[in-house]
Amino acid sequence: MLRAFQEHPESVGETYIQHMRMSFGFGGRMLLAGLGCILHGIFPFLCVRTGSKTINTLHDAMVLHRTKCPPCNE
């Protein structure tokens, strides 16, 4: 059972706790960006670049992070 909690984090070069921190950080940013997108939908003059900037930032962080780690087995 413990192996199920370790397999994926190890495949990206992280411990369970490191992976949890990264996931929470990414999730929090996505939630805030999602709220920005909703606000933008109602008020088109607000949060004009919030969604696209967040996507680019998170993509860059994940790609740069993953290049330091062994290839994912998925």
Buried (B, 14 or more C-beta within 10 A) or exposed (E): EEEEEEEBBBBBBBEEEEBEEBEEEBEEBBEEBEEBBEBBEEEEEEBEEBBEEBEEEBEEBEEEEEEEEEEEEE
